[in-house]
């Protein structure tokens, strides 16, 4: 994939500032690519950025790419020298930003090393997938509901429905739930998504039926209508393996952070 010049420059700017934690670096070239006011710019900096650009599929190594990177690095050196001359590096807000950046770079290097040493195993992915399948169950339900504060209001709504009123219209007018704007529609979901009292009443309904009596939960009183039910559609492991692996890796990183927090003396 080829990048337009403007996008390439943005990519170079980002990569020039970002450390390449996971990449091996080749032996640096000895001669600098340029000298700006007596300060040399090592050729190794060009090599590093080229490697990162190529590894991310943003460009292929070419003389044009290297020339663009060279010009950008020269421009950056001219700018940083002028900024240093004007004392921007000594400003409190700049020092604070530099310290934040330093911390981020070092922490990211440590986390990258942790990920490398603690990879997610296939057995862990399979176990998490099986756990997910057992959680969602083998059936999912498409329900609608109307939530009101009192049992009397719920009974009055049921009476109106039996007399021929439309469920969606009553939901929009009376329901105190966020689904009111959609006529009380809760879309397809596993019974495990709801509190037990709601789930029990919902799964007991026949397709198209409405609860005869209000269903009390911690949120108030519900009038429930079951639109339909179907077998749960769980994607095969191969389709979501990467997502599961990323989720587990994030969980490991979170646990790593929490363990460090517990060991620290914080006052």
C-alpha positions, 0 to 999 in steps of 0.5 A, spaced: 500 500 500 502 506 497 501 512 502 500 519 499 506 524 501 502 528 507 500 521 510 507 519 509 510 525 513 505 524 518 507 516 519 514 518 519 513 523 524 510 518 529 515 513 527 521 517 529 518 519 536 516 511 537 521 506 540 521 499 536 520 495 542 519 488 538 524 489 532 531 487 531 535 492 529 541 491 524 548 494 524 548 501 524 551 505 518 557 509 520 556 515 516 551 520 518 546 522 513 547 529 514 550 534 519 546 540 522 550 546 525 555 541 527 550 535 529 550 529 526 544 525 524 546 517 524 544 513 518 541 508 523 535 513 525 533 512 517 534 505 518 530 504 524 524 508 521 524 504 514 524 498 518 518 500 522 514 503 516 515 497 512 513 492 517 507 496 518 505 495 511 505 502 510 511 502 504 516 498 501 523 500 502 526 505 496 530 510 495 524 515 495 522 513 502 529 514 505 530 520 502 523 523 505 525 520 511 532 523 511 529 530 509 524 529 515 529 528 520 533 534 517 527 538 518 526 536 525 533 537 527 533 544 525 527 545 529 529 542 535 535 546 535 532 552 534 527 550 540 532 549 544 536 555 543 529 559 545 529 555 551 522 551 550 525 545 553 526 549 560 519 551 560 515 547 566 509 545 561 514 542 556 518 538 562 512 535 564 510 533 557 517 530 556 516 526 563 510 523 561 512 521 554 519 518 558 514 514 563 510 512 557 516 509 553 519 506 558 512 503 561 510 500 554 517 497 553 516 493 560 509 491 557 512 489 551 517 485 554 511 482 559 507 480 553 513 477 549 514 473 556 507 471 557 504 469 551 496 467 551 496 460 550 491 456 545 489 452 551 487 459 554 483 461 548 479 455 548 477 455 555 475 462 554 471 460 548 468 454 552 466 459 558 463 464 553 459 459 550 456 456 556 454 463 558 450 465 552 446 458 553 443 455 547 437 459 546 436 467 545 430 471 545 427 477 542 423 481 547 420 487 548 418 490 555 415 496 558 417 498 565 413 502 570 414 504 578 408 501 580 404 494 580 398 498 579 400 502 573 403 495 570 396 492 571 393 497 567 397 497 561 396 489 561 389 491 561 390 496 555 394 491 551 388 485 552 383 490 550 387 491 543 392 497 544 399 496 541 405 494 545 410 499 542 405 505 543 404 504 550 412 503 551 413 509 548 408 513 552 409 509 559 416 506 559 421 508 564 426 504 561 431 507 555 428 502 550 422 506 550 424 510 544 424 503 540 417 501 543 421 497 548 425 493 544 430 489 547 433 486 541 436 479 541 439 477 547 441 471 552 437 470 558 443 471 562 443 478 560 437 480 564 436 479 572 433 472 574 426 474 575 425 477 568 429 472 564 424 466 568 418 470 566 421 471 559 423 464 557 416 461 560 412 465 554 410 463 547 412 467 541 407 473 541 405 472 548 405 478 553 405 476 561 399 476 564 401 479 571 407 484 572 414 482 573 417 485 579 425 486 579 429 491 582 428 496 577 420 496 578 414 492 574 415 489 567 410 488 562 414 483 557 412 481 550 416 475 547 417 476 539 421 470 538 426 465 540 432 461 536 438 457 537 444 461 539 449 463 534 456 463 536 461 464 531 466 458 531 473 459 535 477 460 528 473 467 527 474 470 533 480 467 536 484 473 535 479 477 539 479 472 545 487 472 545 487 480 545 482 480 551 486 475 555 492 479 553 489 485 556 486 481 562 493 479 563 496 486 563 491 488 568 493 483 573 500 485 572 499 492 573 494 490 579 499 485 582 505 491 582 500 496 585 499 491 591 506 490 592 507 498 592 507 502 598 502 508 597 501 513 602 
